[in-house]
Amino acid sequence: MNRASRPRAKALLASCACGWRGAAEYPLDWDAIGDEPLYEADVDLTGPLADWNGHLSLVRDKAAPLPEPVAALLVEIAEQLTATTADAPLAALRAAGVLERIAARIAREAACAVSDAGLSAETVATGLGTTRSKALMLLLTAQDG
């Protein structure tokens, strides 16, 4: 089947892995796009990206907030490890391994606390800012680790 006979989308619509779909449609001008594949065309993505970013803002607003000292510490760790990677990549890799072990231990403890609290999968997903299935996978992986 050649490209000219393939069905073409009439519009762009923002969407998310959680199942959310944007309400606004952004028409595509195939006369201007021509035969170029859509991913290579100079298409204005401002509208769909704004819709998606708005959705992400709402998801973040509903998610469990990180305490400010923890958020600041995570930013500092990321900055320090980035700098260390440039100067001493083996040290940065070692530090990443230490962080993984710490994260796995804390995740196990937190997952057990969440399970003991009897929170629904939907509540956990909202609190983590992710989908129900990803939240369940995170909980199961953390508890199993």
PyMOL CGO cylinders between C-alpha atoms (Angstrom):
from pymol import cmd
from pymol.cgo import CYLINDER

trace = [
    CYLINDER, 0.00, 0.00, 0.00, 1.54, 3.33, -0.96, 0.3, 1, 1, 1, 1, 1, 1,
    CYLINDER, 1.54, 3.33, -0.96, 1.60, 6.34, 1.34, 0.3, 1, 1, 1, 1, 1, 1,
    CYLINDER, 1.60, 6.34, 1.34, -1.01, 8.27, -0.67, 0.3, 1, 1, 1, 1, 1, 1,
    CYLINDER, -1.01, 8.27, -0.67, -3.68, 5.60, -0.11, 0.3, 1, 1, 1, 1, 1, 1,
    CYLINDER, -3.68, 5.60, -0.11, -3.12, 5.26, 3.64, 0.3, 1, 1, 1, 1, 1, 1,
    CYLINDER, -3.12, 5.26, 3.64, -5.68, 6.81, 5.95, 0.3, 1, 1, 1, 1, 1, 1,
    CYLINDER, -5.68, 6.81, 5.95, -4.49, 10.07, 7.47, 0.3, 1, 1, 1, 1, 1, 1,
    CYLINDER, -4.49, 10.07, 7.47, -5.35, 11.52, 10.84, 0.3, 1, 1, 1, 1, 1, 1,
    CYLINDER, -5.35, 11.52, 10.84, -7.59, 14.56, 10.59, 0.3, 1, 1, 1, 1, 1, 1,
    CYLINDER, -7.59, 14.56, 10.59, -6.33, 16.10, 13.81, 0.3, 1, 1, 1, 1, 1, 1,
    CYLINDER, -6.33, 16.10, 13.81, -3.94, 15.77, 16.73, 0.3, 1, 1, 1, 1, 1, 1,
    CYLINDER, -3.94, 15.77, 16.73, -5.25, 15.04, 20.19, 0.3, 1, 1, 1, 1, 1, 1,
    CYLINDER, -5.25, 15.04, 20.19, -3.21, 15.04, 23.41, 0.3, 1, 1, 1, 1, 1, 1,
    CYLINDER, -3.21, 15.04, 23.41, -3.25, 11.79, 25.38, 0.3, 1, 1, 1, 1, 1, 1,
    CYLINDER, -3.25, 11.79, 25.38, -1.54, 10.14, 28.33, 0.3, 1, 1, 1, 1, 1, 1,
    CYLINDER, -1.54, 10.14, 28.33, -0.62, 6.60, 29.33, 0.3, 1, 1, 1, 1, 1, 1,
    CYLINDER, -0.62, 6.60, 29.33, -3.10, 6.87, 32.22, 0.3, 1, 1, 1, 1, 1, 1,
    CYLINDER, -3.10, 6.87, 32.22, -5.97, 6.88, 29.71, 0.3, 1, 1, 1, 1, 1, 1,
    CYLINDER, -5.97, 6.88, 29.71, -6.62, 10.65, 29.73, 0.3, 1, 1, 1, 1, 1, 1,
    CYLINDER, -6.62, 10.65, 29.73, -7.49, 12.17, 26.35, 0.3, 1, 1, 1, 1, 1, 1,
    CYLINDER, -7.49, 12.17, 26.35, -7.51, 15.90, 25.67, 0.3, 1, 1, 1, 1, 1, 1,
    CYLINDER, -7.51, 15.90, 25.67, -10.81, 17.48, 24.66, 0.3, 1, 1, 1, 1, 1, 1,
    CYLINDER, -10.81, 17.48, 24.66, -9.40, 19.77, 21.98, 0.3, 1, 1, 1, 1, 1, 1,
    CYLINDER, -9.40, 19.77, 21.98, -8.57, 18.58, 18.49, 0.3, 1, 1, 1, 1, 1, 1,
    CYLINDER, -8.57, 18.58, 18.49, -5.88, 20.30, 16.44, 0.3, 1, 1, 1, 1, 1, 1,
    CYLINDER, -5.88, 20.30, 16.44, -6.55, 19.94, 12.69, 0.3, 1, 1, 1, 1, 1, 1,
    CYLINDER, -6.55, 19.94, 12.69, -3.79, 18.75, 10.40, 0.3, 1, 1, 1, 1, 1, 1,
    CYLINDER, -3.79, 18.75, 10.40, -3.23, 20.52, 7.08, 0.3, 1, 1, 1, 1, 1, 1,
    CYLINDER, -3.23, 20.52, 7.08, -2.16, 17.69, 4.79, 0.3, 1, 1, 1, 1, 1, 1,
    CYLINDER, -2.16, 17.69, 4.79, -1.81, 20.08, 1.85, 0.3, 1, 1, 1, 1, 1, 1,
    CYLINDER, -1.81, 20.08, 1.85, 0.98, 21.81, 3.77, 0.3, 1, 1, 1, 1, 1, 1,
    CYLINDER, 0.98, 21.81, 3.77, 2.42, 18.58, 5.18, 0.3, 1, 1, 1, 1, 1, 1,
    CYLINDER, 2.42, 18.58, 5.18, 2.44, 16.81, 1.84, 0.3, 1, 1, 1, 1, 1, 1,
    CYLINDER, 2.44, 16.81, 1.84, 3.76, 13.25, 1.66, 0.3, 1, 1, 1, 1, 1, 1,
    CYLINDER, 3.76, 13.25, 1.66, 6.16, 13.66, 4.57, 0.3, 1, 1, 1, 1, 1, 1,
    CYLINDER, 6.16, 13.66, 4.57, 5.66, 11.26, 7.45, 0.3, 1, 1, 1, 1, 1, 1,
    CYLINDER, 5.66, 11.26, 7.45, 3.85, 13.12, 10.21, 0.3, 1, 1, 1, 1, 1, 1,
    CYLINDER, 3.85, 13.12, 10.21, 6.73, 12.64, 12.68, 0.3, 1, 1, 1, 1, 1, 1,
    CYLINDER, 6.73, 12.64, 12.68, 9.07, 14.44, 10.25, 0.3, 1, 1, 1, 1, 1, 1,
    CYLINDER, 9.07, 14.44, 10.25, 6.67, 17.24, 9.30, 0.3, 1, 1, 1, 1, 1, 1,
    CYLINDER, 6.67, 17.24, 9.30, 6.85, 20.75, 10.68, 0.3, 1, 1, 1, 1, 1, 1,
    CYLINDER, 6.85, 20.75, 10.68, 3.58, 20.46, 12.62, 0.3, 1, 1, 1, 1, 1, 1,
    CYLINDER, 3.58, 20.46, 12.62, 2.71, 22.93, 15.38, 0.3, 1, 1, 1, 1, 1, 1,
    CYLINDER, 2.71, 22.93, 15.38, 2.48, 20.87, 18.56, 0.3, 1, 1, 1, 1, 1, 1,
    CYLINDER, 2.48, 20.87, 18.56, 1.91, 23.84, 20.88, 0.3, 1, 1, 1, 1, 1, 1,
    CYLINDER, 1.91, 23.84, 20.88, -1.76, 23.04, 21.52, 0.3, 1, 1, 1, 1, 1, 1,
    CYLINDER, -1.76, 23.04, 21.52, -1.48, 19.31, 22.23, 0.3, 1, 1, 1, 1, 1, 1,
    CYLINDER, -1.48, 19.31, 22.23, 1.65, 19.83, 24.36, 0.3, 1, 1, 1, 1, 1, 1,
    CYLINDER, 1.65, 19.83, 24.36, -0.08, 22.57, 26.38, 0.3, 1, 1, 1, 1, 1, 1,
    CYLINDER, -0.08, 22.57, 26.38, -3.05, 20.25, 26.97, 0.3, 1, 1, 1, 1, 1, 1,
    CYLINDER, -3.05, 20.25, 26.97, -0.76, 17.41, 28.03, 0.3, 1, 1, 1, 1, 1, 1,
    CYLINDER, -0.76, 17.41, 28.03, 1.29, 19.68, 30.32, 0.3, 1, 1, 1, 1, 1, 1,
    CYLINDER, 1.29, 19.68, 30.32, -1.95, 20.90, 31.89, 0.3, 1, 1, 1, 1, 1, 1,
    CYLINDER, -1.95, 20.90, 31.89, -2.97, 17.32, 32.54, 0.3, 1, 1, 1, 1, 1, 1,
    CYLINDER, -2.97, 17.32, 32.54, 0.44, 16.56, 34.07, 0.3, 1, 1, 1, 1, 1, 1,
    CYLINDER, 0.44, 16.56, 34.07, 0.09, 19.59, 36.34, 0.3, 1, 1, 1, 1, 1, 1,
    CYLINDER, 0.09, 19.59, 36.34, -3.23, 18.26, 37.62, 0.3, 1, 1, 1, 1, 1, 1,
    CYLINDER, -3.23, 18.26, 37.62, -1.69, 14.82, 38.18, 0.3, 1, 1, 1, 1, 1, 1,
    CYLINDER, -1.69, 14.82, 38.18, 1.24, 16.37, 40.09, 0.3, 1, 1, 1, 1, 1, 1,
    CYLINDER, 1.24, 16.37, 40.09, -1.15, 18.50, 42.17, 0.3, 1, 1, 1, 1, 1, 1,
    CYLINDER, -1.15, 18.50, 42.17, -3.04, 15.37, 43.27, 0.3, 1, 1, 1, 1, 1, 1,
    CYLINDER, -3.04, 15.37, 43.27, 0.11, 13.33, 43.95, 0.3, 1, 1, 1, 1, 1, 1,
    CYLINDER, 0.11, 13.33, 43.95, 1.53, 13.01, 47.44, 0.3, 1, 1, 1, 1, 1, 1,
    CYLINDER, 1.53, 13.01, 47.44, 3.83, 16.00, 47.89, 0.3, 1, 1, 1, 1, 1, 1,
    CYLINDER, 3.83, 16.00, 47.89, 7.47, 15.43, 48.73, 0.3, 1, 1, 1, 1, 1, 1,
    CYLINDER, 7.47, 15.43, 48.73, 8.50, 17.17, 51.93, 0.3, 1, 1, 1, 1, 1, 1,
    CYLINDER, 8.50, 17.17, 51.93, 10.62, 20.20, 50.98, 0.3, 1, 1, 1, 1, 1, 1,
    CYLINDER, 10.62, 20.20, 50.98, 13.80, 18.94, 52.70, 0.3, 1, 1, 1, 1, 1, 1,
    CYLINDER, 13.80, 18.94, 52.70, 13.53, 15.64, 50.81, 0.3, 1, 1, 1, 1, 1, 1,
    CYLINDER, 13.53, 15.64, 50.81, 12.89, 17.38, 47.47, 0.3, 1, 1, 1, 1, 1, 1,
    CYLINDER, 12.89, 17.38, 47.47, 15.86, 19.71, 48.02, 0.3, 1, 1, 1, 1, 1, 1,
    CYLINDER, 15.86, 19.71, 48.02, 18.08, 16.79, 48.99, 0.3, 1, 1, 1, 1, 1, 1,
    CYLINDER, 18.08, 16.79, 48.99, 17.12, 14.85, 45.86, 0.3, 1, 1, 1, 1, 1, 1,
    CYLINDER, 17.12, 14.85, 45.86, 17.95, 17.85, 43.68, 0.3, 1, 1, 1, 1, 1, 1,
    CYLINDER, 17.95, 17.85, 43.68, 21.31, 18.23, 45.46, 0.3, 1, 1, 1, 1, 1, 1,
    CYLINDER, 21.31, 18.23, 45.46, 22.11, 14.52, 45.05, 0.3, 1, 1, 1, 1, 1, 1,
    CYLINDER, 22.11, 14.52, 45.05, 21.29, 14.68, 41.33, 0.3, 1, 1, 1, 1, 1, 1,
    CYLINDER, 21.29, 14.68, 41.33, 23.51, 17.73, 40.87, 0.3, 1, 1, 1, 1, 1, 1,
    CYLINDER, 23.51, 17.73, 40.87, 26.40, 16.20, 42.83, 0.3, 1, 1, 1, 1, 1, 1,
    CYLINDER, 26.40, 16.20, 42.83, 26.18, 12.89, 40.96, 0.3, 1, 1, 1, 1, 1, 1,
    CYLINDER, 26.18, 12.89, 40.96, 26.06, 14.67, 37.61, 0.3, 1, 1, 1, 1, 1, 1,
    CYLINDER, 26.06, 14.67, 37.61, 29.22, 16.58, 38.51, 0.3, 1, 1, 1, 1, 1, 1,
    CYLINDER, 29.22, 16.58, 38.51, 30.87, 13.41, 39.84, 0.3, 1, 1, 1, 1, 1, 1,
    CYLINDER, 30.87, 13.41, 39.84, 30.04, 11.55, 36.62, 0.3, 1, 1, 1, 1, 1, 1,
    CYLINDER, 30.04, 11.55, 36.62, 32.11, 14.04, 34.65, 0.3, 1, 1, 1, 1, 1, 1,
    CYLINDER, 32.11, 14.04, 34.65, 35.12, 13.80, 36.98, 0.3, 1, 1, 1, 1, 1, 1,
    CYLINDER, 35.12, 13.80, 36.98, 34.92, 10.31, 38.43, 0.3, 1, 1, 1, 1, 1, 1,
    CYLINDER, 34.92, 10.31, 38.43, 32.45, 8.07, 36.57, 0.3, 1, 1, 1, 1, 1, 1,
    CYLINDER, 32.45, 8.07, 36.57, 33.29, 4.97, 38.63, 0.3, 1, 1, 1, 1, 1, 1,
    CYLINDER, 33.29, 4.97, 38.63, 32.56, 6.84, 41.85, 0.3, 1, 1, 1, 1, 1, 1,
    CYLINDER, 32.56, 6.84, 41.85, 29.26, 8.06, 40.39, 0.3, 1, 1, 1, 1, 1, 1,
    CYLINDER, 29.26, 8.06, 40.39, 28.36, 4.51, 39.36, 0.3, 1, 1, 1, 1, 1, 1,
    CYLINDER, 28.36, 4.51, 39.36, 29.21, 3.25, 42.85, 0.3, 1, 1, 1, 1, 1, 1,
    CYLINDER, 29.21, 3.25, 42.85, 27.06, 6.00, 44.40, 0.3, 1, 1, 1, 1, 1, 1,
    CYLINDER, 27.06, 6.00, 44.40, 24.19, 5.07, 42.07, 0.3, 1, 1, 1, 1, 1, 1,
    CYLINDER, 24.19, 5.07, 42.07, 24.41, 1.48, 43.32, 0.3, 1, 1, 1, 1, 1, 1,
    CYLINDER, 24.41, 1.48, 43.32, 24.31, 2.66, 46.94, 0.3, 1, 1, 1, 1, 1, 1,
    CYLINDER, 24.31, 2.66, 46.94, 21.27, 4.81, 46.14, 0.3, 1, 1, 1, 1, 1, 1,
    CYLINDER, 21.27, 4.81, 46.14, 19.53, 1.85, 44.48, 0.3, 1, 1, 1, 1, 1, 1,
    CYLINDER, 19.53, 1.85, 44.48, 20.00, -0.25, 47.60, 0.3, 1, 1, 1, 1, 1, 1,
    CYLINDER, 20.00, -0.25, 47.60, 18.74, 2.55, 49.83, 0.3, 1, 1, 1, 1, 1, 1,
    CYLINDER, 18.74, 2.55, 49.83, 15.77, 3.15, 47.54, 0.3, 1, 1, 1, 1, 1, 1,
    CYLINDER, 15.77, 3.15, 47.54, 14.87, -0.56, 47.45, 0.3, 1, 1, 1, 1, 1, 1,
    CYLINDER, 14.87, -0.56, 47.45, 14.94, -0.79, 51.26, 0.3, 1, 1, 1, 1, 1, 1,
    CYLINDER, 14.94, -0.79, 51.26, 12.85, 2.34, 51.73, 0.3, 1, 1, 1, 1, 1, 1,
    CYLINDER, 12.85, 2.34, 51.73, 10.44, 1.25, 48.98, 0.3, 1, 1, 1, 1, 1, 1,
    CYLINDER, 10.44, 1.25, 48.98, 9.89, -2.09, 50.75, 0.3, 1, 1, 1, 1, 1, 1,
    CYLINDER, 9.89, -2.09, 50.75, 9.13, -0.32, 54.03, 0.3, 1, 1, 1, 1, 1, 1,
    CYLINDER, 9.13, -0.32, 54.03, 6.83, 2.21, 52.34, 0.3, 1, 1, 1, 1, 1, 1,
    CYLINDER, 6.83, 2.21, 52.34, 5.01, -0.46, 50.31, 0.3, 1, 1, 1, 1, 1, 1,
    CYLINDER, 5.01, -0.46, 50.31, 4.37, -2.47, 53.48, 0.3, 1, 1, 1, 1, 1, 1,
    CYLINDER, 4.37, -2.47, 53.48, 3.05, 0.65, 55.22, 0.3, 1, 1, 1, 1, 1, 1,
    CYLINDER, 3.05, 0.65, 55.22, 0.76, 1.39, 52.26, 0.3, 1, 1, 1, 1, 1, 1,
    CYLINDER, 0.76, 1.39, 52.26, -0.52, -2.20, 52.26, 0.3, 1, 1, 1, 1, 1, 1,
    CYLINDER, -0.52, -2.20, 52.26, -1.04, -2.16, 56.02, 0.3, 1, 1, 1, 1, 1, 1,
    CYLINDER, -1.04, -2.16, 56.02, -3.04, 1.08, 55.65, 0.3, 1, 1, 1, 1, 1, 1,
    CYLINDER, -3.04, 1.08, 55.65, -5.42, -0.73, 53.26, 0.3, 1, 1, 1, 1, 1, 1,
    CYLINDER, -5.42, -0.73, 53.26, -5.29, 2.00, 50.60, 0.3, 1, 1, 1, 1, 1, 1,
    CYLINDER, -5.29, 2.00, 50.60, -7.10, 1.25, 47.35, 0.3, 1, 1, 1, 1, 1, 1,
    CYLINDER, -7.10, 1.25, 47.35, -5.12, 0.84, 44.15, 0.3, 1, 1, 1, 1, 1, 1,
    CYLINDER, -5.12, 0.84, 44.15, -6.75, 4.03, 42.84, 0.3, 1, 1, 1, 1, 1, 1,
    CYLINDER, -6.75, 4.03, 42.84, -5.65, 6.00, 45.92, 0.3, 1, 1, 1, 1, 1, 1,
    CYLINDER, -5.65, 6.00, 45.92, -2.12, 4.69, 45.58, 0.3, 1, 1, 1, 1, 1, 1,
    CYLINDER, -2.12, 4.69, 45.58, -2.06, 5.53, 41.85, 0.3, 1, 1, 1, 1, 1, 1,
    CYLINDER, -2.06, 5.53, 41.85, -3.27, 9.07, 42.51, 0.3, 1, 1, 1, 1, 1, 1,
    CYLINDER, -3.27, 9.07, 42.51, -0.76, 9.50, 45.33, 0.3, 1, 1, 1, 1, 1, 1,
    CYLINDER, -0.76, 9.50, 45.33, 2.08, 8.34, 43.12, 0.3, 1, 1, 1, 1, 1, 1,
    CYLINDER, 2.08, 8.34, 43.12, 0.89, 10.30, 40.10, 0.3, 1, 1, 1, 1, 1, 1,
    CYLINDER, 0.89, 10.30, 40.10, 0.72, 7.21, 37.90, 0.3, 1, 1, 1, 1, 1, 1,
    CYLINDER, 0.72, 7.21, 37.90, -1.70, 4.67, 36.50, 0.3, 1, 1, 1, 1, 1, 1,
    CYLINDER, -1.70, 4.67, 36.50, -3.39, 1.98, 38.59, 0.3, 1, 1, 1, 1, 1, 1,
    CYLINDER, -3.39, 1.98, 38.59, -1.44, -0.80, 36.89, 0.3, 1, 1, 1, 1, 1, 1,
    CYLINDER, -1.44, -0.80, 36.89, 1.91, 0.96, 37.32, 0.3, 1, 1, 1, 1, 1, 1,
    CYLINDER, 1.91, 0.96, 37.32, 1.11, 1.67, 40.97, 0.3, 1, 1, 1, 1, 1, 1,
    CYLINDER, 1.11, 1.67, 40.97, 0.33, -2.01, 41.56, 0.3, 1, 1, 1, 1, 1, 1,
    CYLINDER, 0.33, -2.01, 41.56, 3.57, -3.00, 39.81, 0.3, 1, 1, 1, 1, 1, 1,
    CYLINDER, 3.57, -3.00, 39.81, 5.55, -0.56, 41.96, 0.3, 1, 1, 1, 1, 1, 1,
    CYLINDER, 5.55, -0.56, 41.96, 3.97, -1.94, 45.13, 0.3, 1, 1, 1, 1, 1, 1,
    CYLINDER, 3.97, -1.94, 45.13, 4.50, -5.57, 44.14, 0.3, 1, 1, 1, 1, 1, 1,
    CYLINDER, 4.50, -5.57, 44.14, 8.08, -4.94, 43.02, 0.3, 1, 1, 1, 1, 1, 1,
    CYLINDER, 8.08, -4.94, 43.02, 8.90, -3.05, 46.20, 0.3, 1, 1, 1, 1, 1, 1,
    CYLINDER, 8.90, -3.05, 46.20, 7.35, -5.69, 48.44, 0.3, 1, 1, 1, 1, 1, 1,
    CYLINDER, 7.35, -5.69, 48.44, 9.12, -8.47, 46.56, 0.3, 1, 1, 1, 1, 1, 1,
    CYLINDER, 9.12, -8.47, 46.56, 12.55, -6.81, 46.72, 0.3, 1, 1, 1, 1, 1, 1,
]
cmd.load_cgo(trace, "trace")
